[in-house]
Amino acid sequence: MNLKIKKLNFYLGLMATGLMLSTSSCDEGWLDPKPLSFYAPENTFNSSSGLWSALVACERNMRHEYTGDGSPILTEHIFTEVAVEGTTDKSGPAQDLNLLITPDANLNSANYNRIGWYWYEGFKGIKYANTVISRIDDPTDYESEEERNHILGTAYFHRALRYYRLTNQFGDVPLILEEILEPRLDFYSTKREVILRKIKEDLEWAEPWVPSIMDKGQVPKGAIQHLLTKVNLALGEFDDAIASASRLIDGGTHSLMTERFGSTGNDPEKNLIWDLHRPENKSANVNTEAILMVMDRIDTEGNSGGMSSMRQGVPFWFTNINTPNGNRGTIDQPGIEIDQVTKYGRGIGRLRGTWYHQSMIWDDENDLRHAPGNWMDMTDMVYNNPDLKGVDDYYGQSLQFRNDEGTVLVVDTIRSWFSWPHYKLYIPEPQNIRPAGGHSDWYIFRLAETYLLRAEAYVWKGDLANAANDLNAVRTRAGAAPYGPEKMNIGTILDERARELYYEEPRKTELTRMAFIFANTGKEAYNGKTYSLDNFSEDNFLYDRIMSVTDFYNKGVFTRHGDTYTYSPYHVLWPIPAPAINSNTQGIINQNKGYSGYENNVPPLTTIEESSNE
């Protein structure tokens, strides 16, 4: 059976295995196996196509981080310096983090936060991958050792990706390396470094076996190398990080896009940055920058309901802004003379960019990522309410924040007045007359981040010249002037990541990873401080970074509903959901310091052997 036929068969196999591989509720055992039908593992996974079907479940699990209302990637942003939760009309959204982010709070809701989603879905992804790893030698139809090892290497990637995220979101977590065949309530936490070292070993094994070219949405060699670079950084093995990133950058398969391309490549009113983020261009064969994608196509079975990116990240602009004459200035009616809802989407301001992301980091007027047409300021919009025509002279004029007397014209300044990256968030949605952000493929890894990861590794090593070279490859592609080596530090790396990777990167994961590096190495940060693991939850780089640039947390800013924005150092790690700990009656999953339940912790497991014999 050739590979093309097997790819068809694994999609068909997914239909048979999907229910078996999923949990129906977070209230049930979070890794309980489900009752089996005649699609039992011994029947489903005795062929290579059956194993591929489980990996499709991993791909689906990965896609859901970016899709739907209140998608989980928002939570990765609002725990950092680039954005806050902008929902201001009720209590519950993650704003007063000191009050609301507790182990027994609602940690998995589109209206609150998705911390719990990362816990439960992370371990679901591990479960799917472990099914393949444990059953890798069940099939009898492999055409070669290369095919077997390709499947195994892909499963290793998916397990490693989930563990990379979990260890930088929650710290020490249970390490599960094989398929669970019966209910278990005896898990223990394993030390974060032990897990990272294990997934590094797995990724290094996988790299030579996974092909460089794969169908879009599947895992290619470049994704292995990119994730391995992150793991190497997390372990403080900076030479290895440089080597794995270099194999990807110099490997000949991927390169930065530096010329206009794709469906919009001939549009003189657009530019390269716009091209790079068009839904139809992301997975185009000509796009050599894309490494790993998730696929979400309109009218395609198994899609996820759209990205909802405009609903999440565009201001709530259509009811809360008055003209200087006191009339309602804006409306989300499609098909009117000035139709702004079709052009910009019906936003609700859930992901509210901070002043840091809107203004502080933009230091070059030629940067295409912040250029007119790509980046939207509120004053680029106009008063479009048709009822103003012939009645209010401000019809068709630019929005104003204040009138001549200094009166604020915006009912909700948090939710309804901020700027945003239109080129990133704009996704047409022909199925909805008030678009929220439709179906689109989405970047998980692309080469611009690989350059920034290698630049970071060079900074940790003190090789500032090479760090500048890598960062400038990304910066100058966007039209901005290059930096000199003297400007290179971790803060500069984070600023460039914020410009380039907003709504793509899991930023809280990466900030916590960097905080761990500072604490493990004792290297002095650009703020003049050094950090230690001994008091990580009381004093860490992530908290200091956010406090140094925030215009919300711990500044007395409060919402219309009266909730104050707060943040504490212990939020460097998220709380492990209480149901996961409480249901684990024959073992102990440790809680993170700063949260209720920490007092019950025991020393984490420190070897693979201990973890395997829990």
N, C-alpha and C positions, 0 to 999 in steps of 0.2 A: 504494500500500500504506500503510495507516495505521500509526501508531506502536504500537498494541497488537499488531497482527499481527507487526510487526517485532520486538517484544520476545519473542514466541513463537519466531520464526525464529532469533533470535540464540542462544537456549538450545539449539535443535537444531543450529545451526552449531557450537556449542562442542564437541559430540560429534565433529564432523569435524576440528576444528583442535586439539583438546587435546593429542594425541600429538605433532603437528608442532611445537607451541609449547613443549614441555617438554624439559628435559635429563634424561637417565636417571641420571646419576651425577655427583657433584662431582669425580670423578677425571678425567672427560673435560674437554675445553675448556669453560670456564665460560660461553662465549657462542657455542659452535659451533652452526650450524644443523644440523638433522637431515634425513636422507633423506626425500623427499616422495613421497606417493602421488598418485593422481588428485585428491586434495584439495590440490593445489599452490596457493600464494598467488594465482596468476593466475586460478584457478578459484574459490577460496573468498572472496577479498576484492574481487570485482568487484561486490558489492552491499553496501548499507548494513548489512544483517543480518549479513553476514560480518564486517564491522568490529566490530559490537556483540559478536560471539562472542569476539573477542580481548579485549575489555574485560571480559567475564565472567571470563576467565582472570585478569585483574587483580584482580577482586573476590574470586575464590577464593584467590589468593595473599595478599591482605590478611587474609582470614578466618583463615588458618592460623597467624597470629601468636598467636592467643588460644585455640586448640583443642588438645586432645590432652594426653597425659601429658608433663610437662616442657615445656610450651608456651613459645615464645620470649619472651613478655612477662615471664616470670620473670627472665630474664637482664637485662632492662632495669631490674628492681627491685633485684637483688642487687648491682649495681655502684653503689648509692646508699646513702643513710642510712636508708631505710625498712625494709630487709630484708636478710637474708643467706641463703645456701644452707644449709638445715638438715639435709641428708642426712649423717649422722654415722657410718654403719656401714661406710664404705669410703673409700679414697683416690680422688681423681679429681674429685669435685664441686668447683665453684669456691669454695673457701674460702681456701687458701693461694695467693692470686692471684699473688704474686711468683714462685712456683714453677710454677704450673700454666697461667697464661695466657701462652702463647708462640705464635709464628706456626706452629710445626710440631706443636702439641699437638692433641688431639681437640677441635675447636672447634664441633662440630655433633652433639651427643648429648643426649638427654633426661636422661641420668644425669650429665652434666658441665656443659655450658653450650651456648648456641645462638648464640654470636658468628658462627660460620661460616654459620649459617642466614641471618642478616641480610645477610651479604655475597652469598651465592649467590642467595637468594630476592629480594633487592633488585634485583640485575641481571636476574633473570628478569622481574620486574615491569616494569623498564625496557624489556626486549626486547619484551614483549607490547605495551606502549604505543607503542614505536617502529614496530612493524609497522603499527599504525593510522595513525600520523602520516605515515609514508612513503607509505602507500597511500591517503591520504585522498581523492585525486582519481581513483582507479580506478573506483569505482561509477558507474553511469549511471542509477541509480534514485532519486536524491535527489529529494524532493518540493519542496525549497526550499534556498536558501543557509543558512537557519537550521538545517536538519537537519544539513547537512554540518558547520557550525561547532559545533553542539552535540556531535557525535561527536568532533571534533578537540579541543574544549575539555575534554571528559572525559578523553581520552588525555593531554593536557597535565597535567591534575590528577594522574593516576596516576604519570606520570613524575616530576613535581615532588615528590610524596609520598615516593617512594623516594629521590630525591636529597636531599631535606631530611633524611631519616633517616641516609643514608649519610654525608653531610658532617658530621653531628654525632655519629656513632659512630666514623668512621674518618678524618675530616678530608679531605685531598686524595685524590680518587679519579678513575678515568677518566671522562671525559664523553663519552657516546655519544648522538648525537642523530638517528640514522637506523637503519633496519633493516639488519642484517648479513646479507649474502647468501652469504658464503663464509667458511671458517675464517680467523680472524685471530689472530696472535700478537704484535701490534705496538702494544699499548696503552701509553699514558703517563698519569701522574696529572695532573690539572688542578687548579689552585688552588681552594680551597674557595669563596672569595668570587666567583670567576668563575661557578662553578656556581650559587650562590645567586642571583646577579644574572640569570642566564639563566632560572631557574625563576620568578623574580619576574615577568619580562617575559611569560612564557608564561601565568602565572596571571592577570595583568592583562588579557591578550588574551581569556582564556577567560571571565572573569567575566560580561560582558554576554550571552554566547551560551548559557550553561547555565541552564536553567529553575530557578525557586525551588522548585517542587514536582516531586519525582520519586518513583517507586516506592521503597519501603524497600529498602535495600541498594545503590541506585544513588547516583550523585554529584549532589547538588543545588548550586545557586548558593552556599548557605550554607557548604558544604564548601570551595569555592574560596576564599571570603572568610576562613574560619577558617585554612586553611593559608597563605594569603597573609599573614595577620597574623603567623604564626610566622616566615615568611621575612623579613618586614619587620623583626621584632625581631632575627633573626639577622644582618641587615645593619646593625643599629644605626640604622635609619630609623624612629625612634619616632613621629614625626608620621604617617607613612604607616601604621604599625601601628594607631594610634588610629583613623585614618580607615577602614581596612578592617574593623576590629572593630566600629566604629560602624555601618557599613552593614549588618552582620549583626544586631547587637543591635537597631537601630532600624528594620530593614527590614520589619517587620510579619508575617513568616512564623514566626519563632521567638520564644519567650519562656520564661522560667523557669517551671517548674511550682511553684505556690505553694498549691494546693488538692489535697485528696485526689482520687484518680482511679483508673480502671481496675478490674481484676478484684478488687482488694483494697481499693478505696476506701471500702467500707462496713464494713470490719472494725474494730470499736472497739478491738481489742487491738493494732492496727498503727498506722502513721503515714505521713506523706508520703514520708519517706526510704525506707521499706520499699516503698511503691508504686512509686517511681521505678526501683527495681532489680529488680522482678519480671520474669521472662522474658517473660511474656505482655503486659506493659505497655510494654516498651521501644519496640516498633514500633507501638504503638496510635496511631491517628490523633489521638487527643486529646492525646497527648504532644508538646507543641510545643517541648520542650527538646532532643529528639533531632535531631541534624544529619546525621551519617553513621553508618550501622550496618553490621555484618556479620551475615549471616543463617545460623543453624544450627538447623534444625527437626527434631524427631523424625520418623522414618518419611518423610523427604523425600529424594529422590534427590540425591546430591551433597553430603549433609551431611558433617560432619567428625568424627564420633565423639564429640561432646560437649565441654564446656568443661573438665572435670576440675578445676574450681576448688576444690572441697572437698578433693579428694585433695592438691592442691598446697599450699593455704594454711591448712588446718586442722591443729592439732597431731596427732602420733602418740599419741593419748590412750588407746588401747584395750588396750595390753599393758604399758605401762611405769610404771604408777602403782599403788602398794600402799596398803592401809589402814594406819593407825597400829599395827594389830595384826600387820602383816607379811603379810597375805593379798593376793592379786591382787584389785585393786579394780574394774577396769573391763574390759568386754568388748564386742566389736562384733557381737554376735548380734542380728539383727532379730527382732521379734515377741515379745520378752520383756517382762516387767512394766515395766521401765524401759528402753525402746528408745531409746538415744541415737544409734545409728548412722544411723537413718532421719532423725532430726531434724537432725543436724549433719554427717553424712557421715563416711566412713572416710578420715580425713586421714593423711598420712605426713610432714607437717611440712617439706616441701621448701622452701617459701617462708616463712621464719621471721622474723616481724616483730621489729624492734629495739625497745629501750626507748624510743627517740625516737618511733616510730610508735605504740607501745602506750600511752605515758603522757605524755611530755614535751609534746606538742603540744596535749593536751586541757586547755583552760583554762576551760571553762564547763560546769558540770554539766547545763545545759539543752540542750546540743548533741545533737540527735537522732541524729547519726552515731556517737555514743559512748554512747547511751542503752541501758539494759537492754532486751533483746529484739532490738535491732539489733546491739549489740556484745556479744561473749561473752568473759568472763573464765573461767579454768579453775575458779575456785570456784563458777561458775554450774552446773557439771556435778556429778554425784553418783556415788558408788560404786554401780554397777549390776550387778555380777557376781551372778547368781542363786545361786551357790554360797555367797555370804555370808549369805544369808537364814537366820535362826535360829542362825547360827554366829558372826557378827561384827556387833556393834552399830552399826558404821558403814555398814551397808547403807542406801542411800537418803539418806545425809547428804552434804554438800558435800565435794568433794575438798580435801585438805590438802597443802600443800607439805612441811611438817615435822610431826613428832609433838611431844609435850610435852617430850621430851628434846632436841629440836633436830635429830634425825636426818632427813635429806632422804629423802622417800618416793618420789621420782621417779628412775627409773633413768637417764633421759637428759634433763637439764634444758634442753638446747638444742632438741631436737626435740619434746619432749612437754609443755612447759609455757610457753605464751605465749597472749596474747589475740588476737582476730581480729575483723574486721568481718563478722559473720554475714549481714547484709543484702546484702552484696556477693557473697559466695561461695556462699551457699545456692542451689542449683539442683536441684530434684527430678529423680530419675532412675528412673522407674518400671520401666525395663528391667533394673535391677540391685538386688538386695536389700540390698547394701552400697553405697550410692550414692557415686560419686566426684565428681559434678557433671555433670549431664546437658546436653541440648541447650538452647541459648538464643541469641537475638539478643544482640549486644553493642555497647555504645557505642564508636565510634572517636572521634567528636567530639560534644560536646554543649555547650549554651550556657553552662553553668556555667564551663567552661574558657575560653570566649571572654571572659567578664567578667574572669576572672583574668589573661588575656593582656593585656587593655586596662589593667587595674590595674597590671600590670608595666610596660607602656609609660609610664604616667603616673609611676611611681616613677623610671624612668630619666630622665625629663624634670624631676623634682623637683616635680611637681604632686601633692603628697601628699593634698590634699583630694579630688581626683577619684579618686585611687587608692583611698582609703578608701571612697568611695561604691561603686565597682565591687566591691571585695572584700566589702564588707558586704552587697551584694545576694545573694551566695552564702552568707555566714555567717549572716545573719538568717533566710534561708529555712530553714536547719537549726535555728533556734530559739536560736542563740547571740547574745550581746550584741554590738553593733557595736563596732568599733575606732575610735579617733580618728586623725586624720592623723599625730599624733606617733609612732604605732606602725608607720608604713608604711616598709618597706625590703624588699630582695629576700628576706631571711630570712623575713619575715612572709608574703610571697607564697608561698614554698616550703612553709611550714607549712600554709597553707590548701590548697594543691594536694595535700599529703599527706593532709589530712583528707577532701578531696572526691574525689580522683581515683585512689586506691589501686586497683591491679589494672586500671586503665583507661589511664592516661597512660604513654607511654614515658619514664620518669623520668630515666634516664641520658642519653637524647637531650637532654632539656630542661635538665638540669644542665650538660652540656657546652656547650650553646648559651649559657647564662648565663656560663659561665666564659670563653668566647670574647668575649662582650660586655665583660666586665670587662677582659680583656687588650687588646682593640682600642681601648677608649675611655680606659683609665687611670682610670676613675671609682673613687673610694674605696668599698670594700665596708663593710658594717656591722661587720666585724671590725677596721676601721681600716687594712686593707692595700690596696695597689694592685698591679696585676698587669700583665705585659707579654707580648707574643707571643715576645719574644726568648728567654725561658726557660720557655715554656708547659708543657713536659713535666716540668719540675722544680719549678715553683711555680705553682699555679693555684687558683682558687676552689673547684672541685669537690672537690679533695682536702682543702682546709682545712675546707670545710663538713662533709664526712663525718667527719673527725677530731675536729671540735668536738663532735659529738653521739654518736659511735659507742660502743657497749658491746662491740664485737667486735674490729674491725681494729686491729692494732698494740697491743693491750692484753694480749697473752699468752693470750687465750682459745683453747682447743684442744678438739677433738672427742674422743669416746670412742675413735676410731680413731687419735688422736694427731696429727691435722693441725691446724696453727695458722692462725688467720685473719690474713691480711696484706693490705695494700693499699699502693700507691705512687702518687706524683703522675702518673707516665706513663700510668696507667690511665685518665686523662681521655680518651684515645683508645684504641680497641681495636686489637689487632694484625691486620693484613691477613693472611688465611690464606696460608701459605707455598705451597701448591699453585697458587694464583692467580698469585703472583709468578713461581714457578719455571717454570710452563708458558708464560709470556709471553716466549718466547725472543727475539723480535725487537723488543721494547720494554722499558720499565722502569716497573713500578708501584712507587711508593715505599712503603717501610715506615715506620711511625711510630717516633719517637724513644723509646728505652727497650727496643726489641725487636731481636733478632738480624736482620740484614739492612739496618738503617738506614744502615750505612756504604756501601751501594751506591747510595744515592739520587742523583738528579739534580734540578736545578731543575724544579719543576712547570710545566706549560703555563699561560700567563697570559692567553690570549685565546680567544674562541670559534673564531676562524679557525684557530688552531693545533690546537685540539682536533678540529675538523672535518676537518683534513688530516693526522691522525696516520698 
